[in-house]
């Protein structure tokens, strides 16, 4: 055989061997049925595990997904939109899924064990304050079929700190400064109860506006990375002793603590320090996705007359609300869901109205107040006018009240007052002699009011008034011996109530005969969701689905002074009582802790 023939033979043998090898590789990639291995597309249903409403406004701005199988990295993906991320993996397998959000794109280690111990850090506290709270989650799942969706429940790796001062005004203690020291700079996203190793270089110092808020009785809030250093005050019974000086030497620069400086005057100040933790006596652990409300409560005039209190969860009321009453008391739920009590003036707030997300209150001490958010207020003083009610409609706010003439008192010296505003801050006042204006409502393109007029010094009750373009009330009609202290508009008509008797009118000129609710002392009325609800000073409540035929509800409150509707019914009364009802039949009671009577309330938008 010549050399050419041998070459051809060797080439043929080589080709046969090559085909055989290629066939083995293909066989190894085949499934049991001899077909190529199948893959599944995996999408993710991303949510936030907001324990106790700690982070109601938290958002996912970017997200990493890591997939491991048998301890090794299988795949990873990144997206700037949490609802637009997915991967492709081999079907019929068990996988470990990890998610890391709000940290930008991060590349995972090849081994799963290294991921679980991976630490990350933040550049500064401003990152957390910007709302970019790092979040993480992990899940085990078996992938089958051509497509599946994996639920991912992210948990923020920070805690929320709420700081509050409770100091009686008569002792004149004011917050001078606030610091939060030893804030964690690193976190381990996939390990709970992480003990921080790095601290931020700078402490947190409260801004002037935050110090002012504390002095007004409000809370200030700060996100704090998880930092679980341990429990070092076992058996402690005095919250004043839970200070960084009492920590072991190696923990004094690792445990997060608060420092508040109080001052009564320029020459006298008190520095109060407190190690953060889940309680006020022993624990020094800042735990992820939890809330700590830390209150410094002054108990006397002395330098040691204070205590620290810790609440480890938000106890949000059934609804966000504003309620106000005697001695300038205003109690409300803030944007974080906390209950806040402040003093706004010294008069009694008699009415509050919500319109387009803003709020206006009227005080019998001559004050009219406006707020764009129900937390910060602009107060307008109008003298000694006893404002009784306020309503909104047609682009205007209208408040009504009265004042006794400075030369005397009694019916003959009474003058009614009306205040009109388009912004709730600048008011035009109109005086009408011999009037007493009690309540006001807007509906059908007009403002109506109830009250008295005086004739030769004698009060005549049951008058209804229509507001003209000049801010003057024109008498429409009257019903004998009824003052009708409450007037509302609902279901396309006006309704007024006094001592359990209700009358209705479409335009305020013609009124129906009195409808008896069956309960005396019912003097406040609201309409919403197809239901009329009435409340009264004796604490009873009644409701009616159509305005004719009334039923007593199964709940009672103490000295109720109002009722309004804002998606749900809300009523307030003596001793800081607030009540909620979704239907006017069953009521839930909230004890606000306010020692003053509340005369008005509104659900916050």
KOLDRENVEX-470305 format. One line per field, with one value per residue (C-alpha): chain; x, y, z; residue in three letters. Coordinates in nm, 2 decimals. Layout:
N
unit	c(A|...) $
c1	c(X|...) $
c2	c(Y|...) $
c3	c(Z|...) $
code	c(Ala|...) $
//
This chain:
605
unit	c(A|A|A|A|A|A|A|A|A|A|A|A|A|A|A|A|A|A|A|A|A|A|A|A|A|A|A|A|A|A|A|A|A|A|A|A|A|A|A|A|A|A|A|A|A|A|A|A|A|A|A|A|A|A|A|A|A|A|A|A|A|A|A|A|A|A|A|A|A|A|A|A|A|A|A|A|A|A|A|A|A|A|A|A|A|A|A|A|A|A|A|A|A|A|A|A|A|A|A|A|A|A|A|A|A|A|A|A|A|A|A|A|A|A|A|A|A|A|A|A|A|A|A|A|A|A|A|A|A|A|A|A|A|A|A|A|A|A|A|A|A|A|A|A|A|A|A|A|A|A|A|A|A|A|A|A|A|A|A|A|A|A|A|A|A|A|A|A|A|A|A|A|A|A|A|A|A|A|A|A|A|A|A|A|A|A|A|A|A|A|A|A|A|A|A|A|A|A|A|A|A|A|A|A|A|A|A|A|A|A|A|A|A|A|A|A|A|A|A|A|A|A|A|A|A|A|A|A|A|A|A|A|A|A|A|A|A|A|A|A|A|A|A|A|A|A|A|A|A|A|A|A|A|A|A|A|A|A|A|A|A|A|A|A|A|A|A|A|A|A|A|A|A|A|A|A|A|A|A|A|A|A|A|A|A|A|A|A|A|A|A|A|A|A|A|A|A|A|A|A|A|A|A|A|A|A|A|A|A|A|A|A|A|A|A|A|A|A|A|A|A|A|A|A|A|A|A|A|A|A|A|A|A|A|A|A|A|A|A|A|A|A|A|A|A|A|A|A|A|A|A|A|A|A|A|A|A|A|A|A|A|A|A|A|A|A|A|A|A|A|A|A|A|A|A|A|A|A|A|A|A|A|A|A|A|A|A|A|A|A|A|A|A|A|A|A|A|A|A|A|A|A|A|A|A|A|A|A|A|A|A|A|A|A|A|A|A|A|A|A|A|A|A|A|A|A|A|A|A|A|A|A|A|A|A|A|A|A|A|A|A|A|A|A|A|A|A|A|A|A|A|A|A|A|A|A|A|A|A|A|A|A|A|A|A|A|A|A|A|A|A|A|A|A|A|A|A|A|A|A|A|A|A|A|A|A|A|A|A|A|A|A|A|A|A|A|A|A|A|A|A|A|A|A|A|A|A|A|A|A|A|A|A|A|A|A|A|A|A|A|A|A|A|A|A|A|A|A|A|A|A|A|A|A|A|A|A|A|A|A|A|A|A|A|A|A|A|A|A|A|A|A|A|A|A|A|A|A|A|A|A|A|A|A|A|A|A|A|A|A|A|A|A|A|A|A|A|A|A|A|A|A|A|A|A|A|A|A|A|A|A|A|A|A|A|A|A|A|A|A|A|A|A|A|A) $
c1	c(0.00|0.14|0.19|-0.12|-0.35|-0.22|-0.30|-0.65|-0.70|-0.57|-0.79|-1.10|-1.02|-0.97|-1.31|-1.49|-1.32|-1.42|-1.79|-1.78|-1.65|-1.90|-2.19|-2.07|-2.08|-2.43|-2.54|-2.42|-2.63|-2.95|-3.23|-3.37|-3.59|-3.29|-3.40|-3.19|-3.22|-3.51|-3.48|-3.73|-3.77|-3.80|-3.97|-3.98|-4.27|-4.10|-4.25|-4.13|-4.17|-4.27|-4.30|-4.54|-4.56|-4.20|-4.13|-4.46|-4.30|-4.00|-3.94|-3.72|-3.51|-3.28|-3.23|-2.97|-3.08|-2.83|-2.90|-2.70|-2.73|-2.54|-2.35|-2.22|-2.33|-2.57|-2.67|-2.72|-2.92|-2.95|-3.23|-3.31|-3.68|-3.78|-4.08|-3.86|-3.61|-3.58|-3.34|-3.33|-3.23|-3.25|-3.59|-3.65|-3.38|-3.36|-3.21|-3.13|-3.23|-3.09|-3.20|-3.01|-3.18|-3.11|-2.73|-2.66|-2.51|-2.31|-2.14|-2.18|-1.91|-1.89|-1.95|-2.28|-2.11|-1.91|-2.22|-2.38|-2.10|-2.04|-2.03|-2.12|-2.09|-2.25|-2.07|-2.26|-2.58|-2.71|-2.75|-3.01|-3.18|-3.22|-3.45|-3.20|-3.24|-3.05|-3.28|-3.23|-3.41|-3.35|-3.56|-3.54|-3.75|-3.78|-3.81|-4.03|-4.21|-4.13|-4.20|-4.24|-4.26|-4.06|-4.18|-3.91|-4.00|-3.73|-3.64|-3.47|-3.14|-3.20|-3.41|-3.61|-3.54|-3.80|-3.69|-3.93|-3.92|-4.19|-4.13|-4.40|-4.40|-4.40|-4.05|-3.91|-3.68|-3.58|-3.38|-3.05|-2.89|-2.92|-2.65|-2.67|-2.32|-2.15|-2.38|-2.30|-2.14|-2.15|-2.41|-2.43|-2.75|-2.80|-2.73|-2.98|-2.86|-2.54|-2.28|-2.14|-1.76|-1.73|-1.88|-1.95|-1.68|-1.93|-2.21|-2.56|-2.64|-3.01|-3.08|-3.22|-3.57|-3.56|-3.46|-3.75|-3.98|-3.88|-3.95|-4.29|-4.37|-4.32|-4.10|-3.79|-3.69|-3.36|-3.28|-3.01|-2.83|-2.86|-2.60|-2.65|-2.37|-2.54|-2.69|-2.47|-2.69|-2.84|-3.05|-3.05|-3.36|-3.27|-3.29|-3.05|-2.78|-2.80|-2.52|-2.20|-1.99|-2.15|-2.04|-1.74|-1.43|-1.43|-1.80|-1.80|-1.71|-1.93|-2.27|-2.50|-2.63|-2.83|-2.71|-2.97|-2.87|-3.15|-3.13|-3.35|-3.15|-2.81|-2.62|-2.79|-2.79|-2.82|-2.66|-2.86|-2.70|-2.88|-2.76|-3.01|-3.18|-3.51|-3.58|-3.49|-3.29|-3.06|-3.06|-2.80|-2.92|-3.04|-3.23|-3.31|-3.67|-3.79|-3.89|-3.77|-3.95|-3.71|-3.87|-3.68|-3.94|-3.87|-4.02|-3.91|-3.68|-3.37|-3.08|-3.16|-3.54|-3.58|-3.64|-3.59|-3.87|-3.86|-4.15|-4.03|-4.32|-4.55|-4.90|-5.08|-5.44|-5.71|-5.68|-5.46|-5.65|-5.64|-5.84|-5.83|-5.99|-5.94|-5.63|-5.49|-5.46|-5.40|-5.34|-5.27|-5.10|-4.78|-4.65|-4.48|-4.80|-4.70|-4.95|-4.83|-4.97|-4.89|-5.02|-5.13|-5.24|-5.44|-5.80|-6.03|-6.03|-6.40|-6.39|-6.16|-6.22|-6.02|-6.03|-5.79|-5.55|-5.52|-5.67|-5.83|-5.92|-6.13|-6.08|-6.31|-5.99|-5.99|-5.75|-5.78|-5.51|-5.41|-5.20|-5.09|-5.01|-5.19|-4.86|-4.72|-4.96|-4.99|-5.21|-5.40|-5.52|-5.84|-5.89|-6.16|-6.40|-6.54|-6.51|-6.74|-6.72|-6.55|-6.65|-6.50|-6.64|-6.63|-6.26|-6.32|-6.30|-6.57|-6.56|-6.84|-6.86|-6.96|-6.83|-6.98|-6.97|-6.71|-6.97|-7.15|-7.28|-7.60|-7.81|-7.85|-7.48|-7.40|-7.25|-7.20|-6.87|-6.78|-6.43|-6.37|-6.04|-5.92|-5.59|-5.67|-5.41|-5.54|-5.89|-6.16|-6.39|-6.75|-6.95|-7.33|-7.49|-7.76|-7.64|-7.50|-7.36|-7.32|-7.24|-7.17|-7.19|-7.13|-7.34|-7.52|-7.30|-7.39|-7.29|-7.55|-7.53|-7.73|-7.76|-7.96|-8.07|-8.17|-8.48|-8.50|-8.25|-8.43|-8.27|-8.48|-8.37|-8.37|-8.25|-8.09|-7.88|-7.75|-7.41|-7.42|-7.13|-7.04|-6.99|-7.32|-7.57|-7.93|-8.20|-8.37|-8.61|-8.64|-8.79|-8.94|-8.73|-8.46|-8.10|-7.97|-7.60|-7.49|-7.55|-7.41|-7.45|-7.48|-7.68|-7.77|-7.93|-7.86|-7.94|-7.95|-7.98|-8.06|-8.13|-8.20|-8.43|-8.33|-8.46|-8.37|-8.36|-8.23|-8.15|-8.20|-8.53|-8.78|-8.73|-8.90|-9.08|-8.86|-8.74|-8.69|-8.38|-8.52|-8.23|-8.20|-7.87|-7.77|-7.63|-7.37|-7.43|-7.22|-7.30|-7.09|-7.10|-7.48|-7.52|-7.61|-7.45|-7.53|-7.34|-7.40|-7.27|-7.41|-7.19|-7.46|-7.44|-7.72|-7.72|-7.97|-7.92|-8.16|-8.21|-8.55|-8.56|-8.28|-8.10|-7.88|-7.53|-7.36|-7.09|-7.08|-6.82|-6.76|-6.90|-6.88|-6.84|-6.83|-6.86|-6.72|-6.67|-6.35|-6.37|-6.46|-6.65|-6.45|-6.58|-6.40|-6.49|-6.39|-6.04|-5.88|-6.12|-6.12|-6.36|-6.36|-6.63|-6.64|-7.02|-7.16|-7.27|-6.96|-6.69|-6.33|-6.20|-5.86|-5.72|-5.48|-5.34|-5.44|-5.59|-5.80|-6.14|-6.15|-6.41|-6.34|-6.18|-6.10|-5.96|-5.63|-5.59) $
c2	c(0.00|0.33|0.64|0.81|0.52|0.50|0.87|0.82|0.53|0.71|1.01|0.79|0.63|0.98|1.10|0.79|0.85|1.22|1.14|0.89|1.15|1.41|1.16|1.10|1.47|1.50|1.19|1.34|1.65|1.45|1.39|1.05|1.05|1.13|1.50|1.81|1.93|2.17|2.51|2.72|3.10|3.23|3.56|3.71|3.85|4.11|4.26|4.43|4.27|4.58|4.44|4.65|4.92|5.03|5.13|5.22|5.44|5.21|5.14|4.90|5.11|4.84|4.47|4.19|3.82|3.54|3.18|2.89|2.51|2.27|2.56|2.70|3.00|2.91|3.25|3.61|3.91|4.28|4.53|4.89|4.78|4.52|4.40|4.35|4.09|3.72|3.44|3.11|2.78|2.41|2.28|2.00|2.13|2.27|2.62|2.88|3.23|3.55|3.91|4.23|4.56|4.93|4.89|4.92|4.63|4.39|4.08|3.76|3.52|3.18|2.99|3.02|3.00|3.31|3.50|3.43|3.60|3.88|4.23|4.56|4.91|5.25|5.57|5.77|5.82|6.04|5.72|5.59|5.92|5.94|5.64|5.40|5.14|4.82|4.52|4.15|3.82|3.45|3.16|2.79|2.67|2.38|2.49|2.29|2.33|2.60|2.90|2.97|3.27|3.29|3.51|3.74|3.92|4.18|4.28|4.62|4.57|4.89|4.98|5.30|5.51|5.76|6.01|6.21|6.44|6.46|6.76|6.96|7.32|7.45|7.31|7.49|7.22|7.25|7.02|7.20|6.93|6.56|6.32|5.96|5.80|5.49|5.43|5.11|5.16|4.80|4.52|4.15|4.13|3.75|3.71|3.83|3.99|4.11|4.27|4.57|4.59|4.94|5.26|5.58|5.84|6.11|6.11|6.21|6.56|6.67|6.97|7.29|7.21|6.86|7.01|7.25|6.96|6.78|7.09|7.11|6.75|6.59|6.30|6.29|5.98|5.82|5.50|5.30|5.00|4.68|4.66|4.37|4.41|4.21|4.24|4.41|4.55|4.23|4.30|4.67|4.85|5.21|5.34|5.62|5.36|5.22|5.45|5.39|5.43|5.11|4.90|4.68|4.87|4.70|4.78|5.15|5.25|4.99|5.02|5.28|5.54|5.86|6.18|6.45|6.78|6.96|7.32|7.53|7.84|7.94|7.85|7.51|7.20|6.83|6.57|6.24|5.94|5.61|5.29|5.19|4.85|4.67|4.77|5.06|4.85|4.58|4.51|4.68|4.53|4.74|4.48|4.51|4.59|4.70|5.03|5.18|5.48|5.62|5.88|6.10|6.18|6.45|6.38|6.67|6.98|6.80|6.69|6.32|6.36|6.18|5.83|5.67|5.47|5.23|5.11|4.84|4.85|5.09|5.07|5.27|5.35|5.22|5.53|5.84|6.13|6.48|6.56|6.88|7.03|7.23|7.42|7.42|7.04|6.88|6.51|6.34|6.06|6.17|6.05|5.75|5.64|5.76|5.93|6.29|6.54|6.91|7.24|7.50|7.81|7.81|7.83|7.54|7.41|7.36|7.24|7.10|7.06|6.87|6.99|6.88|6.73|7.05|7.12|7.43|7.45|7.71|7.80|7.98|8.16|8.37|8.15|8.01|7.76|7.61|7.31|7.15|6.82|6.81|6.84|7.19|7.48|7.85|8.03|8.35|8.55|8.74|8.87|8.76|8.60|8.27|8.07|7.77|7.60|7.60|7.46|7.45|7.45|7.64|7.73|7.90|7.83|7.99|8.01|8.13|8.24|8.52|8.78|8.97|9.35|9.51|9.73|9.44|9.09|8.91|8.85|9.21|9.26|8.97|9.00|8.72|8.70|8.53|8.47|8.39|8.27|8.11|7.98|7.92|8.18|8.52|8.59|8.86|8.92|9.04|9.14|9.11|9.25|9.06|8.72|8.41|8.17|7.81|7.58|7.61|7.36|7.37|7.19|7.24|7.54|7.74|7.79|7.75|7.83|7.77|7.98|8.26|8.61|8.85|9.07|9.33|9.13|8.80|8.50|8.33|7.98|7.76|8.01|7.90|8.15|8.17|8.34|8.60|8.72|8.99|8.74|8.85|8.59|8.62|8.47|8.18|8.02|7.91|7.63|7.71|7.64|7.44|7.57|7.30|7.31|7.07|7.12|6.89|6.82|6.47|6.26|6.57|6.76|6.95|6.79|6.95|6.79|6.90|6.68|6.38|6.55|6.58|6.80|6.79|7.04|7.05|7.42|7.55|7.73|7.45|7.19|6.86|6.78|6.67|6.31|6.16|5.94|5.80|5.91|6.24|6.44|6.34|6.67|6.58|6.43|6.30|6.13|5.89|5.56|5.58|5.61|5.89|5.86|6.07|6.10|6.29|6.41|6.11|5.88|5.71|5.67|5.61|5.54|5.54|5.40|5.65|5.92|5.79|5.52|5.52|5.25|5.27|5.12|4.87|5.11|5.41|5.67|5.92|6.26|6.26|6.61|6.55|6.30|6.33|6.10|6.06|5.71|5.59|5.76|5.93|6.07|6.23|6.32|6.36|6.27|6.23|5.97|5.89|5.64|5.49|5.30|5.17|5.15|5.35|5.03|4.89|5.12|5.08|5.30|5.46|5.60|5.87|5.94|6.31|6.43|6.70|6.69|6.67|6.87|6.80|6.53|6.45|6.15|6.24|6.19) $
c3	c(0.00|-0.10|0.12|-0.03|0.04|0.40|0.45|0.33|0.57|0.87|0.78|0.77|1.11|1.26|1.13|1.28|1.62|1.60|1.53|1.82|2.07|1.95|2.00|2.37|2.44|2.30|2.50|2.82|2.76|2.69|2.94|3.03|2.71|2.50|2.44|2.53|2.90|2.95|3.11|3.29|3.30|3.65|3.75|4.09|4.29|4.51|4.82|5.14|5.48|5.67|6.02|6.24|5.97|6.03|5.67|5.51|5.24|5.16|4.80|4.59|4.35|4.22|4.29|4.26|4.23|4.30|4.24|4.39|4.34|4.56|4.72|4.40|4.20|3.91|3.78|3.88|3.75|3.82|3.74|3.82|3.83|4.08|3.87|3.56|3.66|3.58|3.51|3.33|3.51|3.45|3.54|3.79|4.03|4.38|4.41|4.68|4.58|4.73|4.68|4.76|4.70|4.70|4.69|4.32|4.12|4.33|4.21|4.41|4.52|4.35|4.68|4.87|5.21|5.13|5.03|5.37|5.55|5.30|5.46|5.29|5.41|5.34|5.26|5.52|5.71|5.43|5.22|5.46|5.50|5.13|5.15|5.00|5.28|5.20|5.19|5.16|5.13|5.08|4.97|4.88|4.59|4.34|3.98|3.75|3.42|3.17|3.39|3.76|3.99|4.31|4.60|4.74|5.06|5.13|5.48|5.55|5.73|5.93|6.23|6.27|6.57|6.69|6.96|7.18|7.48|7.74|7.97|8.14|8.02|8.38|8.44|8.13|8.01|7.64|7.42|7.34|7.12|7.01|6.90|6.80|6.85|6.72|6.42|6.23|5.89|5.78|5.76|5.67|5.46|5.48|5.86|6.12|6.45|6.29|6.52|6.34|6.30|6.15|6.28|6.08|6.12|6.21|6.47|6.39|6.51|6.50|6.29|6.43|6.29|6.46|6.79|6.76|6.67|6.99|7.20|7.04|7.15|6.81|6.73|6.51|6.32|6.21|6.02|6.20|6.06|6.25|6.53|6.78|7.04|7.31|7.66|7.92|8.19|8.33|8.64|8.59|8.73|8.65|8.29|8.38|8.43|8.08|7.96|7.75|8.07|8.20|7.90|7.88|7.76|7.42|7.35|7.44|7.09|6.92|7.09|6.95|7.20|7.22|7.39|7.46|7.62|7.81|7.94|8.17|8.11|7.96|8.28|8.35|8.13|8.18|7.95|7.93|7.76|7.68|7.50|7.23|7.26|7.26|7.62|7.86|8.11|7.97|7.59|7.36|7.03|6.73|6.53|6.16|6.04|6.39|6.55|6.87|7.01|7.28|7.51|7.75|8.01|8.26|8.60|8.81|8.84|8.96|8.75|8.80|8.77|8.44|8.30|7.96|7.80|7.50|7.29|7.05|6.80|6.63|6.76|6.49|6.54|6.30|6.09|6.07|6.22|6.38|6.69|6.90|7.20|7.52|7.62|7.27|7.26|6.92|6.89|6.56|6.38|6.20|5.87|6.04|6.21|6.56|6.79|6.86|7.12|7.09|7.23|6.97|7.16|7.47|7.35|7.28|6.92|6.83|6.47|6.20|5.83|5.57|5.21|4.93|5.18|5.38|5.72|5.89|6.26|6.45|6.82|7.06|7.17|6.85|6.65|6.30|6.20|5.86|5.79|5.46|5.62|5.96|6.15|6.10|6.15|6.06|6.32|6.25|6.56|6.52|6.87|7.12|6.87|6.98|6.66|6.66|6.32|5.99|5.65|5.30|4.95|4.62|4.67|5.01|5.38|5.59|5.97|6.20|6.56|6.78|7.03|7.32|7.28|7.50|7.67|7.83|7.79|7.72|7.41|7.33|7.31|7.09|6.74|6.49|6.30|5.97|5.84|5.47|5.32|5.00|5.14|5.51|5.62|5.51|5.64|5.58|5.87|5.86|6.17|6.20|6.51|6.70|6.55|6.72|6.46|6.57|6.28|5.90|5.61|5.23|4.97|4.65|4.57|4.89|5.25|5.52|5.89|6.20|6.51|6.68|6.62|6.89|6.89|7.17|7.37|7.34|7.17|6.90|6.81|6.51|6.25|5.92|5.72|5.36|5.30|5.02|4.81|5.06|5.35|5.51|5.63|5.51|5.72|5.54|5.79|6.14|6.35|6.69|7.00|6.82|6.81|6.58|6.69|6.41|6.03|5.76|5.39|5.25|5.01|4.82|5.11|5.43|5.76|6.11|6.45|6.80|7.10|6.88|6.64|6.27|5.99|5.62|5.33|4.98|4.97|5.32|5.25|5.31|5.58|5.66|5.98|6.26|6.26|6.61|6.64|6.96|7.17|7.35|7.38|7.02|6.90|6.64|6.29|6.00|5.67|5.47|5.28|5.26|5.64|5.88|6.22|6.53|6.86|7.18|7.52|7.70|7.49|7.29|6.91|6.66|6.28|5.99|5.64|5.48|5.73|5.83|6.09|6.35|6.55|6.85|6.79|7.02|7.14|7.36|7.44|7.72|7.65|7.27|7.12|6.74|6.46|6.10|5.80|5.60|5.46|5.81|6.09|6.37|6.70|6.99|7.35|7.71|7.84|7.50|7.38|7.00|6.84|6.49|6.30|5.94|5.93|6.23|6.40|6.56|6.72|6.82|7.10|7.11|7.44|7.32|7.67|7.64|7.96|7.79|7.63|7.26|7.07|6.70|6.48|6.12|5.94|5.77|5.40) $
code	c(Unk|Unk|Unk|Unk|Unk|Unk|Unk|Unk|Unk|Unk|Unk|Unk|Unk|Unk|Unk|Unk|Unk|Unk|Unk|Unk|Unk|Unk|Unk|Unk|Unk|Unk|Unk|Unk|Unk|Unk|Unk|Unk|Unk|Unk|Unk|Unk|Unk|Unk|Unk|Unk|Unk|Unk|Unk|Unk|Unk|Unk|Unk|Unk|Unk|Unk|Unk|Unk|Unk|Unk|Unk|Unk|Unk|Unk|Unk|Unk|Unk|Unk|Unk|Unk|Unk|Unk|Unk|Unk|Unk|Unk|Unk|Unk|Unk|Unk|Unk|Unk|Unk|Unk|Unk|Unk|Unk|Unk|Unk|Unk|Unk|Unk|Unk|Unk|Unk|Unk|Unk|Unk|Unk|Unk|Unk|Unk|Unk|Unk|Unk|Unk|Unk|Unk|Unk|Unk|Unk|Unk|Unk|Unk|Unk|Unk|Unk|Unk|Unk|Unk|Unk|Unk|Unk|Unk|Unk|Unk|Unk|Unk|Unk|Unk|Unk|Unk|Unk|Unk|Unk|Unk|Unk|Unk|Unk|Unk|Unk|Unk|Unk|Unk|Unk|Unk|Unk|Unk|Unk|Unk|Unk|Unk|Unk|Unk|Unk|Unk|Unk|Unk|Unk|Unk|Unk|Unk|Unk|Unk|Unk|Unk|Unk|Unk|Unk|Unk|Unk|Unk|Unk|Unk|Unk|Unk|Unk|Unk|Unk|Unk|Unk|Unk|Unk|Unk|Unk|Unk|Unk|Unk|Unk|Unk|Unk|Unk|Unk|Unk|Unk|Unk|Unk|Unk|Unk|Unk|Unk|Unk|Unk|Unk|Unk|Unk|Unk|Unk|Unk|Unk|Unk|Unk|Unk|Unk|Unk|Unk|Unk|Unk|Unk|Unk|Unk|Unk|Unk|Unk|Unk|Unk|Unk|Unk|Unk|Unk|Unk|Unk|Unk|Unk|Unk|Unk|Unk|Unk|Unk|Unk|Unk|Unk|Unk|Unk|Unk|Unk|Unk|Unk|Unk|Unk|Unk|Unk|Unk|Unk|Unk|Unk|Unk|Unk|Unk|Unk|Unk|Unk|Unk|Unk|Unk|Unk|Unk|Unk|Unk|Unk|Unk|Unk|Unk|Unk|Unk|Unk|Unk|Unk|Unk|Unk|Unk|Unk|Unk|Unk|Unk|Unk|Unk|Unk|Unk|Unk|Unk|Unk|Unk|Unk|Unk|Unk|Unk|Unk|Unk|Unk|Unk|Unk|Unk|Unk|Unk|Unk|Unk|Unk|Unk|Unk|Unk|Unk|Unk|Unk|Unk|Unk|Unk|Unk|Unk|Unk|Unk|Unk|Unk|Unk|Unk|Unk|Unk|Unk|Unk|Unk|Unk|Unk|Unk|Unk|Unk|Unk|Unk|Unk|Unk|Unk|Unk|Unk|Unk|Unk|Unk|Unk|Unk|Unk|Unk|Unk|Unk|Unk|Unk|Unk|Unk|Unk|Unk|Unk|Unk|Unk|Unk|Unk|Unk|Unk|Unk|Unk|Unk|Unk|Unk|Unk|Unk|Unk|Unk|Unk|Unk|Unk|Unk|Unk|Unk|Unk|Unk|Unk|Unk|Unk|Unk|Unk|Unk|Unk|Unk|Unk|Unk|Unk|Unk|Unk|Unk|Unk|Unk|Unk|Unk|Unk|Unk|Unk|Unk|Unk|Unk|Unk|Unk|Unk|Unk|Unk|Unk|Unk|Unk|Unk|Unk|Unk|Unk|Unk|Unk|Unk|Unk|Unk|Unk|Unk|Unk|Unk|Unk|Unk|Unk|Unk|Unk|Unk|Unk|Unk|Unk|Unk|Unk|Unk|Unk|Unk|Unk|Unk|Unk|Unk|Unk|Unk|Unk|Unk|Unk|Unk|Unk|Unk|Unk|Unk|Unk|Unk|Unk|Unk|Unk|Unk|Unk|Unk|Unk|Unk|Unk|Unk|Unk|Unk|Unk|Unk|Unk|Unk|Unk|Unk|Unk|Unk|Unk|Unk|Unk|Unk|Unk|Unk|Unk|Unk|Unk|Unk|Unk|Unk|Unk|Unk|Unk|Unk|Unk|Unk|Unk|Unk|Unk|Unk|Unk|Unk|Unk|Unk|Unk|Unk|Unk|Unk|Unk|Unk|Unk|Unk|Unk|Unk|Unk|Unk|Unk|Unk|Unk|Unk|Unk|Unk|Unk|Unk|Unk|Unk|Unk|Unk|Unk|Unk|Unk|Unk|Unk|Unk|Unk|Unk|Unk|Unk|Unk|Unk|Unk|Unk|Unk|Unk|Unk|Unk|Unk|Unk|Unk|Unk|Unk|Unk|Unk|Unk|Unk|Unk|Unk|Unk|Unk|Unk|Unk|Unk|Unk|Unk|Unk|Unk|Unk|Unk|Unk|Unk|Unk|Unk|Unk|Unk|Unk|Unk|Unk|Unk|Unk|Unk|Unk|Unk|Unk|Unk|Unk|Unk|Unk|Unk|Unk|Unk|Unk|Unk|Unk|Unk|Unk|Unk|Unk|Unk|Unk|Unk|Unk|Unk|Unk|Unk|Unk|Unk|Unk|Unk|Unk|Unk|Unk|Unk|Unk) $
//
